[in-house]
Amino acid sequence: MSEPAATEIDLNAAFQSAIAHHQAGRLSQAEMLYRVVLQAMPNHPDANHNLGVIAMQLGQLDQALPLLHTALVNHLGHGRFWLSYIDALLRANRADEARQWLEQGQRGGLAGPEV
């Protein structure tokens, strides 16, 4: 197997392991593994999003916002990314920005009971 393919498999394994740790509440282990993925792939939408969610869970909004923003702008079609970013903006008392992002999302088709 070539080196790039092995690296891709390793990153996928790290990401899947991070999700398992995250779901089990082992946030420090999940955070470490998400960061491994982001070192190799800084714009990985799911790793950015999930690491941002952990930061929100820990009350670290200053760290969560750029991660969630990166996830959103790299995968605008994912409604959960919109909702997480808007939620983080609201928690950070940035209601005007949250409103702007919500309106932009709705223009792009963001809908549903959560919206």
Biopython code that builds the backbone (N, CA, C, O; Angstrom):
import numpy as np
from Bio.PDB.StructureBuilder import StructureBuilder

atoms = [
    (1, "MET", "N", (0.849, -1.178, 0.000)),
    (1, "MET", "CA", (0.000, 0.000, 0.000)),
    (1, "MET", "C", (0.893, 1.239, 0.000)),
    (1, "MET", "O", (1.899, 1.290, 0.707)),
    (2, "SER", "N", (0.522, 2.212, -0.781)),
    (2, "SER", "CA", (1.329, 3.425, -0.863)),
    (2, "SER", "C", (1.163, 4.269, 0.390)),
    (2, "SER", "O", (0.187, 4.123, 1.126)),
    (3, "GLU", "N", (2.111, 5.141, 0.622)),
    (3, "GLU", "CA", (2.117, 5.995, 1.812)),
    (3, "GLU", "C", (0.872, 6.881, 1.908)),
    (3, "GLU", "O", (0.264, 6.926, 2.977)),
    (4, "PRO", "N", (0.453, 7.599, 0.831)),
    (4, "PRO", "CA", (-0.741, 8.446, 0.958)),
    (4, "PRO", "C", (-1.991, 7.658, 1.326)),
    (4, "PRO", "O", (-2.798, 8.129, 2.128)),
    (5, "ALA", "N", (-2.168, 6.477, 0.761)),
    (5, "ALA", "CA", (-3.343, 5.671, 1.085)),
    (5, "ALA", "C", (-3.309, 5.231, 2.542)),
    (5, "ALA", "O", (-4.337, 5.253, 3.218)),
    (6, "ALA", "N", (-2.146, 4.835, 3.031)),
    (6, "ALA", "CA", (-2.020, 4.427, 4.433)),
    (6, "ALA", "C", (-2.327, 5.603, 5.354)),
    (6, "ALA", "O", (-2.979, 5.436, 6.385)),
    (7, "THR", "N", (-1.857, 6.788, 4.983)),
    (7, "THR", "CA", (-2.119, 7.972, 5.796)),
    (7, "THR", "C", (-3.605, 8.283, 5.830)),
    (7, "THR", "O", (-4.145, 8.634, 6.879)),
    (8, "GLU", "N", (-4.272, 8.156, 4.683)),
    (8, "GLU", "CA", (-5.708, 8.411, 4.615)),
    (8, "GLU", "C", (-6.466, 7.434, 5.503)),
    (8, "GLU", "O", (-7.402, 7.820, 6.203)),
    (9, "ILE", "N", (-6.061, 6.163, 5.472)),
    (9, "ILE", "CA", (-6.694, 5.159, 6.323)),
    (9, "ILE", "C", (-6.443, 5.478, 7.790)),
    (9, "ILE", "O", (-7.354, 5.364, 8.610)),
    (10, "ASP", "N", (-5.227, 5.873, 8.131)),
    (10, "ASP", "CA", (-4.900, 6.233, 9.513)),
    (10, "ASP", "C", (-5.728, 7.423, 9.984)),
    (10, "ASP", "O", (-6.209, 7.437, 11.117)),
    (11, "LEU", "N", (-5.895, 8.420, 9.120)),
    (11, "LEU", "CA", (-6.687, 9.592, 9.483)),
    (11, "LEU", "C", (-8.156, 9.224, 9.654)),
    (11, "LEU", "O", (-8.820, 9.713, 10.568)),
    (12, "ASN", "N", (-8.658, 8.369, 8.782)),
    (12, "ASN", "CA", (-10.041, 7.928, 8.921)),
    (12, "ASN", "C", (-10.217, 7.150, 10.222)),
    (12, "ASN", "O", (-11.218, 7.323, 10.917)),
    (13, "ALA", "N", (-9.258, 6.301, 10.552)),
    (13, "ALA", "CA", (-9.322, 5.545, 11.808)),
    (13, "ALA", "C", (-9.261, 6.487, 13.006)),
    (13, "ALA", "O", (-9.982, 6.292, 13.984)),
    (14, "ALA", "N", (-8.413, 7.497, 12.935)),
    (14, "ALA", "CA", (-8.315, 8.477, 14.021)),
    (14, "ALA", "C", (-9.631, 9.230, 14.173)),
    (14, "ALA", "O", (-10.095, 9.460, 15.289)),
    (15, "PHE", "N", (-10.230, 9.611, 13.049)),
    (15, "PHE", "CA", (-11.487, 10.335, 13.091)),
    (15, "PHE", "C", (-12.594, 9.465, 13.685)),
    (15, "PHE", "O", (-13.354, 9.925, 14.537)),
    (16, "GLN", "N", (-12.685, 8.223, 13.243)),
    (16, "GLN", "CA", (-13.713, 7.320, 13.771)),
    (16, "GLN", "C", (-13.507, 7.058, 15.269)),
    (16, "GLN", "O", (-14.471, 6.967, 16.030)),
    (17, "SER", "N", (-12.264, 6.941, 15.672)),
    (17, "SER", "CA", (-11.961, 6.754, 17.091)),
    (17, "SER", "C", (-12.335, 8.000, 17.888)),
    (17, "SER", "O", (-12.849, 7.905, 19.003)),
    (18, "ALA", "N", (-12.072, 9.167, 17.307)),
    (18, "ALA", "CA", (-12.442, 10.428, 17.971)),
    (18, "ALA", "C", (-13.944, 10.483, 18.201)),
    (18, "ALA", "O", (-14.395, 10.877, 19.276)),
    (19, "ILE", "N", (-14.717, 10.092, 17.204)),
    (19, "ILE", "CA", (-16.178, 10.090, 17.345)),
    (19, "ILE", "C", (-16.602, 9.151, 18.474)),
    (19, "ILE", "O", (-17.460, 9.499, 19.285)),
    (20, "ALA", "N", (-16.004, 7.973, 18.524)),
    (20, "ALA", "CA", (-16.349, 7.009, 19.573)),
    (20, "ALA", "C", (-16.037, 7.576, 20.960)),
    (20, "ALA", "O", (-16.841, 7.453, 21.883)),
    (21, "HIS", "N", (-14.866, 8.196, 21.097)),
    (21, "HIS", "CA", (-14.514, 8.813, 22.387)),
    (21, "HIS", "C", (-15.488, 9.948, 22.722)),
    (21, "HIS", "O", (-15.935, 10.077, 23.862)),
    (22, "HIS", "N", (-15.805, 10.753, 21.731)),
    (22, "HIS", "CA", (-16.715, 11.883, 21.937)),
    (22, "HIS", "C", (-18.073, 11.382, 22.414)),
    (22, "HIS", "O", (-18.616, 11.897, 23.392)),
    (23, "GLN", "N", (-18.618, 10.393, 21.738)),
    (23, "GLN", "CA", (-19.923, 9.847, 22.108)),
    (23, "GLN", "C", (-19.914, 9.218, 23.499)),
    (23, "GLN", "O", (-20.933, 9.201, 24.189)),
    (24, "ALA", "N", (-18.757, 8.704, 23.902)),
    (24, "ALA", "CA", (-18.632, 8.078, 25.226)),
    (24, "ALA", "C", (-18.311, 9.096, 26.322)),
    (24, "ALA", "O", (-18.193, 8.739, 27.494)),
    (25, "GLY", "N", (-18.171, 10.377, 25.926)),
    (25, "GLY", "CA", (-17.904, 11.415, 26.910)),
    (25, "GLY", "C", (-16.441, 11.572, 27.276)),
    (25, "GLY", "O", (-16.112, 12.299, 28.213)),
    (26, "ARG", "N", (-15.562, 10.904, 26.551)),
    (26, "ARG", "CA", (-14.123, 11.031, 26.803)),
    (26, "ARG", "C", (-13.599, 12.179, 25.940)),
    (26, "ARG", "O", (-12.951, 11.969, 24.915)),
    (27, "LEU", "N", (-13.901, 13.395, 26.388)),
    (27, "LEU", "CA", (-13.664, 14.573, 25.567)),
    (27, "LEU", "C", (-12.188, 14.851, 25.306)),
    (27, "LEU", "O", (-11.834, 15.277, 24.207)),
    (28, "SER", "N", (-11.328, 14.625, 26.277)),
    (28, "SER", "CA", (-9.908, 14.919, 26.052)),
    (28, "SER", "C", (-9.311, 13.981, 25.002)),
    (28, "SER", "O", (-8.496, 14.406, 24.184)),
    (29, "GLN", "N", (-9.714, 12.707, 25.022)),
    (29, "GLN", "CA", (-9.221, 11.778, 24.007)),
    (29, "GLN", "C", (-9.774, 12.149, 22.627)),
    (29, "GLN", "O", (-9.049, 12.120, 21.632)),
    (30, "ALA", "N", (-11.056, 12.495, 22.577)),
    (30, "ALA", "CA", (-11.673, 12.888, 21.309)),
    (30, "ALA", "C", (-11.001, 14.139, 20.769)),
    (30, "ALA", "O", (-10.688, 14.218, 19.581)),
    (31, "GLU", "N", (-10.781, 15.113, 21.638)),
    (31, "GLU", "CA", (-10.139, 16.363, 21.215)),
    (31, "GLU", "C", (-8.760, 16.095, 20.618)),
    (31, "GLU", "O", (-8.417, 16.652, 19.576)),
    (32, "MET", "N", (-7.978, 15.255, 21.265)),
    (32, "MET", "CA", (-6.638, 14.955, 20.767)),
    (32, "MET", "C", (-6.700, 14.343, 19.364)),
    (32, "MET", "O", (-5.925, 14.719, 18.485)),
    (33, "LEU", "N", (-7.613, 13.411, 19.163)),
    (33, "LEU", "CA", (-7.715, 12.743, 17.866)),
    (33, "LEU", "C", (-8.274, 13.665, 16.781)),
    (33, "LEU", "O", (-7.831, 13.610, 15.633)),
    (34, "TYR", "N", (-9.230, 14.502, 17.132)),
    (34, "TYR", "CA", (-9.712, 15.478, 16.145)),
    (34, "TYR", "C", (-8.568, 16.394, 15.721)),
    (34, "TYR", "O", (-8.458, 16.751, 14.548)),
    (35, "ARG", "N", (-7.724, 16.773, 16.667)),
    (35, "ARG", "CA", (-6.591, 17.641, 16.342)),
    (35, "ARG", "C", (-5.581, 16.937, 15.430)),
    (35, "ARG", "O", (-4.974, 17.575, 14.570)),
    (36, "VAL", "N", (-5.401, 15.631, 15.614)),
    (36, "VAL", "CA", (-4.527, 14.855, 14.722)),
    (36, "VAL", "C", (-5.051, 14.963, 13.290)),
    (36, "VAL", "O", (-4.285, 15.205, 12.357)),
    (37, "VAL", "N", (-6.355, 14.783, 13.126)),
    (37, "VAL", "CA", (-6.965, 14.876, 11.793)),
    (37, "VAL", "C", (-6.770, 16.288, 11.229)),
    (37, "VAL", "O", (-6.428, 16.452, 10.058)),
    (38, "LEU", "N", (-6.990, 17.296, 12.064)),
    (38, "LEU", "CA", (-6.899, 18.684, 11.590)),
    (38, "LEU", "C", (-5.465, 19.099, 11.269)),
    (38, "LEU", "O", (-5.256, 19.995, 10.452)),
    (39, "GLN", "N", (-4.483, 18.469, 11.894)),
    (39, "GLN", "CA", (-3.092, 18.769, 11.530)),
    (39, "GLN", "C", (-2.831, 18.390, 10.085)),
    (39, "GLN", "O", (-2.131, 19.105, 9.369)),
    (40, "ALA", "N", (-3.384, 17.281, 9.659)),
    (40, "ALA", "CA", (-3.179, 16.811, 8.292)),
    (40, "ALA", "C", (-4.174, 17.440, 7.314)),
    (40, "ALA", "O", (-3.853, 17.657, 6.145)),
    (41, "MET", "N", (-5.379, 17.729, 7.798)),
    (41, "MET", "CA", (-6.445, 18.248, 6.947)),
    (41, "MET", "C", (-7.144, 19.395, 7.679)),
    (41, "MET", "O", (-8.220, 19.194, 8.242)),
    (42, "PRO", "N", (-6.550, 20.596, 7.682)),
    (42, "PRO", "CA", (-7.067, 21.712, 8.487)),
    (42, "PRO", "C", (-8.511, 22.123, 8.190)),
    (42, "PRO", "O", (-9.172, 22.701, 9.053)),
    (43, "ASN", "N", (-9.008, 21.836, 6.992)),
    (43, "ASN", "CA", (-10.367, 22.241, 6.644)),
    (43, "ASN", "C", (-11.385, 21.100, 6.732)),
    (43, "ASN", "O", (-12.509, 21.238, 6.248)),
    (44, "HIS", "N", (-11.003, 19.983, 7.339)),
    (44, "HIS", "CA", (-11.903, 18.831, 7.476)),
    (44, "HIS", "C", (-13.172, 19.300, 8.198)),
    (44, "HIS", "O", (-13.116, 19.624, 9.385)),
    (45, "PRO", "N", (-14.316, 19.341, 7.498)),
    (45, "PRO", "CA", (-15.506, 19.937, 8.108)),
    (45, "PRO", "C", (-15.984, 19.222, 9.368)),
    (45, "PRO", "O", (-16.301, 19.872, 10.364)),
    (46, "ASP", "N", (-16.039, 17.911, 9.334)),
    (46, "ASP", "CA", (-16.567, 17.187, 10.491)),
    (46, "ASP", "C", (-15.640, 17.271, 11.699)),
    (46, "ASP", "O", (-16.113, 17.406, 12.827)),
    (47, "ALA", "N", (-14.340, 17.194, 11.484)),
    (47, "ALA", "CA", (-13.401, 17.310, 12.605)),
    (47, "ALA", "C", (-13.468, 18.714, 13.208)),
    (47, "ALA", "O", (-13.448, 18.867, 14.430)),
    (48, "ASN", "N", (-13.548, 19.744, 12.352)),
    (48, "ASN", "CA", (-13.696, 21.106, 12.860)),
    (48, "ASN", "C", (-14.988, 21.248, 13.648)),
    (48, "ASN", "O", (-14.998, 21.805, 14.746)),
    (49, "HIS", "N", (-16.074, 20.742, 13.083)),
    (49, "HIS", "CA", (-17.365, 20.855, 13.759)),
    (49, "HIS", "C", (-17.346, 20.146, 15.115)),
    (49, "HIS", "O", (-17.738, 20.717, 16.132)),
    (50, "ASN", "N", (-16.889, 18.909, 15.111)),
    (50, "ASN", "CA", (-16.934, 18.137, 16.348)),
    (50, "ASN", "C", (-16.005, 18.708, 17.415)),
    (50, "ASN", "O", (-16.334, 18.694, 18.601)),
    (51, "LEU", "N", (-14.854, 19.207, 16.997)),
    (51, "LEU", "CA", (-13.959, 19.850, 17.958)),
    (51, "LEU", "C", (-14.591, 21.138, 18.477)),
    (51, "LEU", "O", (-14.445, 21.472, 19.653)),
    (52, "GLY", "N", (-15.290, 21.859, 17.609)),
    (52, "GLY", "CA", (-16.013, 23.048, 18.033)),
    (52, "GLY", "C", (-17.117, 22.721, 19.023)),
    (52, "GLY", "O", (-17.347, 23.469, 19.974)),
    (53, "VAL", "N", (-17.792, 21.616, 18.804)),
    (53, "VAL", "CA", (-18.848, 21.180, 19.730)),
    (53, "VAL", "C", (-18.240, 20.863, 21.098)),
    (53, "VAL", "O", (-18.805, 21.220, 22.132)),
    (54, "ILE", "N", (-17.094, 20.196, 21.097)),
    (54, "ILE", "CA", (-16.420, 19.914, 22.378)),
    (54, "ILE", "C", (-16.074, 21.224, 23.080)),
    (54, "ILE", "O", (-16.306, 21.365, 24.281)),
    (55, "ALA", "N", (-15.527, 22.169, 22.349)),
    (55, "ALA", "CA", (-15.189, 23.467, 22.950)),
    (55, "ALA", "C", (-16.437, 24.123, 23.539)),
    (55, "ALA", "O", (-16.379, 24.711, 24.620)),
    (56, "MET", "N", (-17.565, 24.025, 22.832)),
    (56, "MET", "CA", (-18.817, 24.567, 23.380)),
    (56, "MET", "C", (-19.211, 23.829, 24.647)),
    (56, "MET", "O", (-19.630, 24.450, 25.624)),
    (57, "GLN", "N", (-19.080, 22.507, 24.640)),
    (57, "GLN", "CA", (-19.424, 21.714, 25.815)),
    (57, "GLN", "C", (-18.584, 22.132, 27.020)),
    (57, "GLN", "O", (-19.039, 22.061, 28.162)),
    (58, "LEU", "N", (-17.367, 22.565, 26.754)),
    (58, "LEU", "CA", (-16.458, 22.974, 27.824)),
    (58, "LEU", "C", (-16.563, 24.469, 28.131)),
    (58, "LEU", "O", (-15.822, 24.992, 28.964)),
    (59, "GLY", "N", (-17.492, 25.154, 27.448)),
    (59, "GLY", "CA", (-17.682, 26.581, 27.678)),
    (59, "GLY", "C", (-16.594, 27.450, 27.080)),
    (59, "GLY", "O", (-16.408, 28.587, 27.512)),
    (60, "GLN", "N", (-15.874, 26.940, 26.096)),
    (60, "GLN", "CA", (-14.765, 27.668, 25.466)),
    (60, "GLN", "C", (-15.219, 28.234, 24.111)),
    (60, "GLN", "O", (-14.792, 27.776, 23.051)),
    (61, "LEU", "N", (-16.092, 29.239, 24.182)),
    (61, "LEU", "CA", (-16.674, 29.783, 22.959)),
    (61, "LEU", "C", (-15.644, 30.440, 22.054)),
    (61, "LEU", "O", (-15.786, 30.405, 20.831)),
    (62, "ASP", "N", (-14.606, 31.040, 22.637)),
    (62, "ASP", "CA", (-13.561, 31.666, 21.814)),
    (62, "ASP", "C", (-12.869, 30.639, 20.929)),
    (62, "ASP", "O", (-12.443, 30.959, 19.819)),
    (63, "GLN", "N", (-12.756, 29.420, 21.409)),
    (63, "GLN", "CA", (-12.155, 28.342, 20.606)),
    (63, "GLN", "C", (-13.187, 27.708, 19.679)),
    (63, "GLN", "O", (-12.856, 27.296, 18.567)),
    (64, "ALA", "N", (-14.429, 27.630, 20.131)),
    (64, "ALA", "CA", (-15.476, 26.964, 19.348)),
    (64, "ALA", "C", (-15.827, 27.729, 18.080)),
    (64, "ALA", "O", (-15.995, 27.126, 17.020)),
    (65, "LEU", "N", (-15.938, 29.039, 18.175)),
    (65, "LEU", "CA", (-16.428, 29.818, 17.037)),
    (65, "LEU", "C", (-15.602, 29.655, 15.763)),
    (65, "LEU", "O", (-16.184, 29.392, 14.711)),
    (66, "PRO", "N", (-14.277, 29.799, 15.802)),
    (66, "PRO", "CA", (-13.532, 29.630, 14.541)),
    (66, "PRO", "C", (-13.602, 28.207, 13.985)),
    (66, "PRO", "O", (-13.600, 28.017, 12.768)),
    (67, "LEU", "N", (-13.665, 27.219, 14.856)),
    (67, "LEU", "CA", (-13.777, 25.830, 14.399)),
    (67, "LEU", "C", (-15.119, 25.592, 13.708)),
    (67, "LEU", "O", (-15.186, 24.985, 12.639)),
    (68, "LEU", "N", (-16.180, 26.079, 14.339)),
    (68, "LEU", "CA", (-17.510, 25.902, 13.771)),
    (68, "LEU", "C", (-17.669, 26.696, 12.472)),
    (68, "LEU", "O", (-18.337, 26.245, 11.541)),
    (69, "HIS", "N", (-17.058, 27.867, 12.418)),
    (69, "HIS", "CA", (-17.102, 28.683, 11.200)),
    (69, "HIS", "C", (-16.391, 27.951, 10.057)),
    (69, "HIS", "O", (-16.900, 27.891, 8.939)),
    (70, "THR", "N", (-15.213, 27.399, 10.349)),
    (70, "THR", "CA", (-14.467, 26.648, 9.330)),
    (70, "THR", "C", (-15.284, 25.463, 8.826)),
    (70, "THR", "O", (-15.329, 25.201, 7.624)),
    (71, "ALA", "N", (-15.926, 24.750, 9.742)),
    (71, "ALA", "CA", (-16.759, 23.612, 9.331)),
    (71, "ALA", "C", (-17.863, 24.081, 8.395)),
    (71, "ALA", "O", (-18.104, 23.474, 7.351)),
    (72, "LEU", "N", (-18.530, 25.161, 8.773)),
    (72, "LEU", "CA", (-19.654, 25.654, 7.982)),
    (72, "LEU", "C", (-19.228, 26.110, 6.592)),
    (72, "LEU", "O", (-19.838, 25.712, 5.600)),
    (73, "VAL", "N", (-18.201, 26.930, 6.508)),
    (73, "VAL", "CA", (-17.825, 27.466, 5.199)),
    (73, "VAL", "C", (-17.229, 26.393, 4.285)),
    (73, "VAL", "O", (-17.163, 26.585, 3.071)),
    (74, "ASN", "N", (-16.797, 25.273, 4.853)),
    (74, "ASN", "CA", (-16.277, 24.184, 4.039)),
    (74, "ASN", "C", (-17.338, 23.138, 3.699)),
    (74, "ASN", "O", (-17.074, 22.193, 2.957)),
    (75, "HIS", "N", (-18.546, 23.319, 4.252)),
    (75, "HIS", "CA", (-19.641, 22.398, 3.932)),
    (75, "HIS", "C", (-20.961, 23.119, 4.189)),
    (75, "HIS", "O", (-21.684, 22.803, 5.134)),
    (76, "LEU", "N", (-21.260, 24.095, 3.331)),
    (76, "LEU", "CA", (-22.453, 24.929, 3.503)),
    (76, "LEU", "C", (-23.756, 24.141, 3.407)),
    (76, "LEU", "O", (-24.795, 24.620, 3.860)),
    (77, "GLY", "N", (-23.721, 22.972, 2.840)),
    (77, "GLY", "CA", (-24.931, 22.184, 2.673)),
    (77, "GLY", "C", (-25.338, 21.378, 3.890)),
    (77, "GLY", "O", (-26.332, 20.654, 3.839)),
    (78, "HIS", "N", (-24.606, 21.482, 4.967)),
    (78, "HIS", "CA", (-24.878, 20.665, 6.156)),
    (78, "HIS", "C", (-25.606, 21.511, 7.203)),
    (78, "HIS", "O", (-24.998, 22.354, 7.863)),
    (79, "GLY", "N", (-26.906, 21.278, 7.347)),
    (79, "GLY", "CA", (-27.725, 22.073, 8.259)),
    (79, "GLY", "C", (-27.242, 22.085, 9.693)),
    (79, "GLY", "O", (-27.335, 23.108, 10.371)),
    (80, "ARG", "N", (-26.727, 20.962, 10.162)),
    (80, "ARG", "CA", (-26.240, 20.885, 11.547)),
    (80, "ARG", "C", (-25.105, 21.878, 11.775)),
    (80, "ARG", "O", (-24.998, 22.452, 12.859)),
    (81, "PHE", "N", (-24.253, 22.089, 10.761)),
    (81, "PHE", "CA", (-23.149, 23.034, 10.900)),
    (81, "PHE", "C", (-23.683, 24.453, 11.061)),
    (81, "PHE", "O", (-23.161, 25.228, 11.862)),
    (82, "TRP", "N", (-24.726, 24.793, 10.299)),
    (82, "TRP", "CA", (-25.348, 26.110, 10.431)),
    (82, "TRP", "C", (-25.884, 26.300, 11.844)),
    (82, "TRP", "O", (-25.635, 27.320, 12.486)),
    (83, "LEU", "N", (-26.622, 25.305, 12.318)),
    (83, "LEU", "CA", (-27.254, 25.424, 13.636)),
    (83, "LEU", "C", (-26.221, 25.515, 14.751)),
    (83, "LEU", "O", (-26.394, 26.294, 15.689)),
    (84, "SER", "N", (-25.166, 24.742, 14.665)),
    (84, "SER", "CA", (-24.125, 24.787, 15.706)),
    (84, "SER", "C", (-23.444, 26.145, 15.733)),
    (84, "SER", "O", (-23.210, 26.705, 16.804)),
    (85, "TYR", "N", (-23.121, 26.682, 14.543)),
    (85, "TYR", "CA", (-22.443, 27.979, 14.484)),
    (85, "TYR", "C", (-23.356, 29.085, 15.007)),
    (85, "TYR", "O", (-22.919, 29.938, 15.779)),
    (86, "ILE", "N", (-24.610, 29.073, 14.594)),
    (86, "ILE", "CA", (-25.561, 30.086, 15.062)),
    (86, "ILE", "C", (-25.754, 29.970, 16.565)),
    (86, "ILE", "O", (-25.814, 30.988, 17.255)),
    (87, "ASP", "N", (-25.852, 28.758, 17.085)),
    (87, "ASP", "CA", (-25.986, 28.545, 18.524)),
    (87, "ASP", "C", (-24.775, 29.107, 19.274)),
    (87, "ASP", "O", (-24.927, 29.762, 20.305)),
    (88, "ALA", "N", (-23.579, 28.850, 18.754)),
    (88, "ALA", "CA", (-22.369, 29.358, 19.402)),
    (88, "ALA", "C", (-22.344, 30.886, 19.387)),
    (88, "ALA", "O", (-21.948, 31.511, 20.371)),
    (89, "LEU", "N", (-22.763, 31.484, 18.281)),
    (89, "LEU", "CA", (-22.821, 32.949, 18.212)),
    (89, "LEU", "C", (-23.793, 33.495, 19.257)),
    (89, "LEU", "O", (-23.494, 34.484, 19.926)),
    (90, "LEU", "N", (-24.938, 32.862, 19.396)),
    (90, "LEU", "CA", (-25.909, 33.309, 20.398)),
    (90, "LEU", "C", (-25.349, 33.168, 21.809)),
    (90, "LEU", "O", (-25.510, 34.063, 22.639)),
    (91, "ARG", "N", (-24.691, 32.042, 22.078)),
    (91, "ARG", "CA", (-24.097, 31.836, 23.411)),
    (91, "ARG", "C", (-23.006, 32.857, 23.707)),
    (91, "ARG", "O", (-22.757, 33.193, 24.864)),
    (92, "ALA", "N", (-22.350, 33.352, 22.642)),
    (92, "ALA", "CA", (-21.287, 34.336, 22.801)),
    (92, "ALA", "C", (-21.841, 35.770, 22.787)),
    (92, "ALA", "O", (-21.086, 36.737, 22.689)),
    (93, "ASN", "N", (-23.165, 35.884, 22.887)),
    (93, "ASN", "CA", (-23.832, 37.195, 22.893)),
    (93, "ASN", "C", (-23.563, 37.986, 21.620)),
    (93, "ASN", "O", (-23.389, 39.204, 21.661)),
    (94, "ARG", "N", (-23.530, 37.290, 20.498)),
    (94, "ARG", "CA", (-23.325, 37.924, 19.194)),
    (94, "ARG", "C", (-24.578, 37.705, 18.353)),
    (94, "ARG", "O", (-24.536, 37.122, 17.270)),
    (95, "ALA", "N", (-25.711, 38.201, 18.900)),
    (95, "ALA", "CA", (-27.023, 37.954, 18.302)),
    (95, "ALA", "C", (-27.144, 38.546, 16.901)),
    (95, "ALA", "O", (-27.769, 37.937, 16.033)),
    (96, "ASP", "N", (-26.564, 39.713, 16.664)),
    (96, "ASP", "CA", (-26.665, 40.306, 15.323)),
    (96, "ASP", "C", (-26.009, 39.417, 14.276)),
    (96, "ASP", "O", (-26.568, 39.207, 13.199)),
    (97, "GLU", "N", (-24.826, 38.893, 14.586)),
    (97, "GLU", "CA", (-24.149, 37.978, 13.658)),
    (97, "GLU", "C", (-24.962, 36.696, 13.479)),
    (97, "GLU", "O", (-25.095, 36.186, 12.367)),
    (98, "ALA", "N", (-25.499, 36.184, 14.578)),
    (98, "ALA", "CA", (-26.307, 34.966, 14.511)),
    (98, "ALA", "C", (-27.497, 35.179, 13.595)),
    (98, "ALA", "O", (-27.826, 34.315, 12.782)),
    (99, "ARG", "N", (-28.143, 36.331, 13.728)),
    (99, "ARG", "CA", (-29.293, 36.642, 12.889)),
    (99, "ARG", "C", (-28.892, 36.696, 11.415)),
    (99, "ARG", "O", (-29.605, 36.176, 10.557)),
    (100, "GLN", "N", (-27.756, 37.321, 11.123)),
    (100, "GLN", "CA", (-27.288, 37.413, 9.739)),
    (100, "GLN", "C", (-27.021, 36.021, 9.155)),
    (100, "GLN", "O", (-27.413, 35.731, 8.024)),
    (101, "TRP", "N", (-26.357, 35.170, 9.929)),
    (101, "TRP", "CA", (-26.074, 33.811, 9.452)),
    (101, "TRP", "C", (-27.367, 33.015, 9.293)),
    (101, "TRP", "O", (-27.510, 32.239, 8.347)),
    (102, "LEU", "N", (-28.306, 33.206, 10.216)),
    (102, "LEU", "CA", (-29.587, 32.504, 10.117)),
    (102, "LEU", "C", (-30.316, 32.922, 8.841)),
    (102, "LEU", "O", (-30.831, 32.077, 8.109)),
    (103, "GLU", "N", (-30.355, 34.220, 8.581)),
    (103, "GLU", "CA", (-31.021, 34.703, 7.370)),
    (103, "GLU", "C", (-30.335, 34.172, 6.116)),
    (103, "GLU", "O", (-31.006, 33.781, 5.161)),
    (104, "GLN", "N", (-29.011, 34.155, 6.112)),
    (104, "GLN", "CA", (-28.275, 33.618, 4.966)),
    (104, "GLN", "C", (-28.594, 32.134, 4.784)),
    (104, "GLN", "O", (-28.814, 31.670, 3.665)),
    (105, "GLY", "N", (-28.616, 31.406, 5.882)),
    (105, "GLY", "CA", (-28.941, 29.986, 5.810)),
    (105, "GLY", "C", (-30.347, 29.747, 5.298)),
    (105, "GLY", "O", (-30.571, 28.849, 4.486)),
    (106, "GLN", "N", (-31.291, 30.539, 5.762)),
    (106, "GLN", "CA", (-32.672, 30.379, 5.310)),
    (106, "GLN", "C", (-32.798, 30.691, 3.817)),
    (106, "GLN", "O", (-33.552, 30.029, 3.104)),
    (107, "ARG", "N", (-32.069, 31.686, 3.352)),
    (107, "ARG", "CA", (-32.072, 31.976, 1.909)),
    (107, "ARG", "C", (-31.510, 30.796, 1.119)),
    (107, "ARG", "O", (-31.900, 30.567, -0.026)),
    (108, "GLY", "N", (-30.596, 30.054, 1.732)),
    (108, "GLY", "CA", (-30.001, 28.894, 1.080)),
    (108, "GLY", "C", (-30.772, 27.607, 1.298)),
    (108, "GLY", "O", (-30.343, 26.548, 0.841)),
    (109, "GLY", "N", (-31.909, 27.676, 1.991)),
    (109, "GLY", "CA", (-32.750, 26.502, 2.176)),
    (109, "GLY", "C", (-32.764, 25.925, 3.576)),
    (109, "GLY", "O", (-33.421, 24.910, 3.806)),
    (110, "LEU", "N", (-32.064, 26.534, 4.517)),
    (110, "LEU", "CA", (-32.064, 26.045, 5.891)),
    (110, "LEU", "C", (-33.472, 26.178, 6.458)),
    (110, "LEU", "O", (-34.033, 27.273, 6.481)),
    (111, "ALA", "N", (-34.038, 25.078, 6.909)),
    (111, "ALA", "CA", (-35.407, 25.076, 7.412)),
    (111, "ALA", "C", (-35.556, 23.945, 8.422)),
    (111, "ALA", "O", (-34.629, 23.166, 8.641)),
    (112, "GLY", "N", (-36.702, 23.868, 9.015)),
    (112, "GLY", "CA", (-36.994, 22.796, 9.949)),
    (112, "GLY", "C", (-37.309, 23.332, 11.324)),
    (112, "GLY", "O", (-37.154, 24.528, 11.574)),
    (113, "PRO", "N", (-37.748, 22.468, 12.219)),
    (113, "PRO", "CA", (-38.181, 22.911, 13.556)),
    (113, "PRO", "C", (-37.052, 23.551, 14.364)),
    (113, "PRO", "O", (-37.307, 24.453, 15.161)),
    (114, "GLU", "N", (-35.807, 23.099, 14.172)),
    (114, "GLU", "CA", (-34.687, 23.667, 14.926)),
    (114, "GLU", "C", (-34.448, 25.119, 14.550)),
    (114, "GLU", "O", (-34.041, 25.921, 15.390)),
    (115, "VAL", "N", (-34.700, 25.464, 13.284)),
    (115, "VAL", "CA", (-34.477, 26.808, 12.782)),
    (115, "VAL", "C", (-35.516, 27.738, 13.380)),
    (115, "VAL", "O", (-35.514, 28.935, 13.090)),
]
sb = StructureBuilder()
sb.init_structure("model")
sb.init_model(0)
sb.init_chain("A")
sb.init_seg("    ")
for serial, (resi, resn, name, xyz) in enumerate(atoms, 1):
    if name == "N":
        sb.init_residue(resn, " ", resi, " ")
    sb.init_atom(name, np.array(xyz, "f"), 0.0, 1.0, " ", f" {name:<3s}", serial, name[0])
structure = sb.get_structure()
